[in-house]
């Protein structure tokens, strides 16, 4: 599913670039990009990469947190069930024999 979505995004981006080229909008953008210093591109790429890594890290942390919460919930439910059984055994004296 993720790969299909990424593929659609790439195809869409290529289509937009093609249309910009056909209408002559791409040439003016490229001329303006030539005026910018090379290190600015490195800074922008670093910012984009940092944002991507932060997004992935937060997603991984969320998955780990969800797993831990589920484990703790299972422990809690086991304790509740054990307490219910203990109380039922106290109410019903026949089960003690």
N, C-alpha and C positions, 0 to 999 in steps of 0.2 A: 504494500500500500504506500509506504513512504517513497519507494523508488518510482512508482508511477506518478506520484505527486511531484517529485523532483523533476522527472522527465517532462511533465506538462509545464512546469515553471520554466525550464530551459527552452523548450519549444516556443513558449509564449514570449520569452525575452528575445529570442532570435527573430521571431516574427516582428516584434516592435522595432528592433534594430533595422531589419530589412525595410519596413515601411518608412522609417526615418531617413534611410538612405534614398529611397525612391522619391521622397518629397524634398530632398536637399537639406534637411535639417541636421543631418549627421555631420556634414562638412563643417558647418559653423561651430558645432560643439568640439570637433577635433581641433580646429584652429585655436579655440580658446584653451584647450587642454595643453597645447604646445607651449603656452606662455607660463605655465605653472612650473615651479622648481621640482626636481625629481624627488627631493626628500619629503615633499608634501604628500606624494603618493604613498611613500613608505609609512608616514604617520597615519594616513587614512586607512591603509591596509592593516596596520597594527590595531587601530581602534575597532575595525570590523572584526578582526580575529579575536580580540579580547572580548567583545560582546558575544561572539559565537561560543567561546569557551565558557564564559559566565553562564550563558543559557544552558549549555550542556551540563555543567556542574550543578546548577540548581535543579535540573531535571533528575540527575542521578541522586542528589541528596533527598529529593522528594520521594523517590522510589525506595530508598533505604529507610527513610522515616516511616513511610507507609507500611513497609514490611515489619519494622520494629513494633509499630503500634498494633499491627495484627497479631503479632506474637504475644504481646502483653495482654491483648484482649482475650486470646485463647487461655492464657494463664488465669486471668480473672474469671472467665467462664468455668474453668475447671474447679476453681475454689468455690464458686457459687454452687455448682452442682454437688460438690462434696459436702458443703454445708447443708444443702437441701436434704441430701440422703441421711446425713447425721441427724437432722431434726425429725425426719420421718421415722428413723429407727428409735428415737427417743419417745415419739408418740405411740408407736406400735410395739408393745412389749413382746409380742409373739416372735418378732424377727430377732430378738436378742437371744432366744433359746437355742 
